[in-house]
Amino acid sequence: MIQKLEGLKTTLWTGLAVSLTYVFAMVSQPYWMAKISLIEQVVYGILLVGVLFTAQFSRSRYTLIIAMLGVYYAVNNGVLSGEQQLIAQQDWFFLSATFTLAFLTSVKDRGLFSIHGLWRILGICLCIALAKLWLMSEPYFIKTAISVGISQVHAKSLVVELPLFLVALFILYKSLRHPSLLVASLLTSLVLASLVFHQHVDIPLSALLSLLLVHYILVVVIDSYYLAYRDELTGIPSRRALNQYALSLGRKYCVAMLDVDHFKKFNDSYGHDIGDQVLKLVAAKIMKVSAGGRAFRYGGEEFTVVFPRRNLKEAEAALEEIRQLIADYKIIIRHPIRKDKKSRNNKRADTTRAVSVTISIGLAEKESALSFEQVVKSADEALYRAKRKGRNNVSQ
Ligand SMILES: Nc1nc2c(ncn2[C@@H]2O[C@H](COP(=O)(O)OP(=O)(O)OP(=O)(O)O)[C@@H](O)[C@H]2O)c(=O)[nH]1
């Protein structure tokens, strides 16, 4: 559920960002239209930067798309031959792009100069061939459509619209199911390609391409930032982000170390995957910490919260709230590992179960002579005391 919401958020934000950029480009058109001949030349530069940049960051799917866009733009502008074929075979080019986007949504970014790169290029060739084959079967498709009561005009338009609709659904499903900026941006690319194909776009191709390329480059930058500074499992800032953040701290702050109690036992009873889900839930609760606390995953089942400009009393109150929130939260576990014969026969009781976890917290305040690492160490020692006191408490 959490992942689905994440997917929806990523898809909506990407769509919104592209739409707003498009509206901005439309509104400011009188200003940049005067420089359109310059933009037409600059696009080649952006294409080259896009190819090199995405290849450097191992985003081979973007590299391939940008290379294809470059060829399309050059042909469209008469720099490469084939403009007449491009105009005459618009359906084929559009469906090739549509199938290619579906294909690239289903594969991962792998090294371009490897066997994987070769497979991807072969896959794209297959998409182009598939688009041709589909269009060749147009008379049979129209005949079948008419036989089920669809008018000839509609049947003809469905030749392109039906695969477009199915591919759009497929990419939307992938984007919702596996939150990824890149997949969301492939969806927006399909929408833009469709708008250009249906002649609903009022700005020149060079300007539209520039916007799309800048969008791709931004996605790579944001995605790389998240990879470097976000914890992959829980999605909250990672230890690297904590070290970076520590550099910005002033002279007054508190640090808390939080650790899930008896987590080994939990993993052993319910399995590592459920343990992962619980860590995600715990992380989501810790992120709600008040008093300006910033939460990070320190590693394993340990988290850190930093309270800039707060004293022990303020930090302790906020941590106490979080401790209580987690202890009170009933986690519904589905499909736990079945252990004995009795529980195997009792299916209903076995498939869902409410459990709860607790956390122990150690808290320390920055003192004048202490470095950030030393404050973390003090918080860690306080955490040890919290465990010794019986767990599920905040200690200093
Ligand atoms: N599922 C899952 N388990 C993890 C992850 N990281 C660490 N663990 C587990 O967390 C457990 C930590 O166990 P211990 O350090 O012995 O501590 P504990 O069982 O939580 O006991 P106390 O801290 O003394 O309350 C180990 O079993 C690790 O395998 C993770 O990312 N996912």
The ligand as a Gaussian input file, in Angstrom:
#p B3LYP/6-31G(d) Opt

LIG

0 1
 N       14.677000      -7.680000       8.224000
 C       15.788000      -6.998000       8.448000
 N       16.523000      -7.285000       9.542000
 C       17.625000      -6.564000       9.763000
 C       18.033000      -5.514000       8.914000
 N       19.180000      -4.994000       9.420000
 C       19.464000      -5.671000      10.543000
 N       18.540000      -6.629000      10.767000
 C       18.472000      -7.619000      11.843000
 O       18.331000      -6.961000      13.082000
 C       18.764000      -7.885000      14.085000
 C       19.511000      -7.123000      15.146000
 O       19.713000      -7.988000      16.194000
 P       20.547000      -7.638000      17.499000
 O       21.554000      -6.559000      17.183000
 O       21.063000      -8.919000      18.047000
 O       19.536000      -6.988000      18.460000
 P       18.029000      -7.270000      18.798000
 O       17.587000      -8.647000      18.483000
 O       17.233000      -6.170000      18.166000
 O       18.003000      -7.147000      20.354000
 P       18.164000      -5.854000      21.232000
 O       18.726000      -4.770000      20.380000
 O       19.100000      -6.267000      22.320000
 O       16.810000      -5.532000      21.735000
 C       19.623000      -8.942000      13.388000
 O       18.929000     -10.156000      13.400000
 C       19.744000      -8.421000      11.961000
 O       19.748000      -9.471000      11.014000
 C       17.236000      -5.239000       7.773000
 O       17.510000      -4.354000       6.966000
 N       16.124000      -6.003000       7.586000

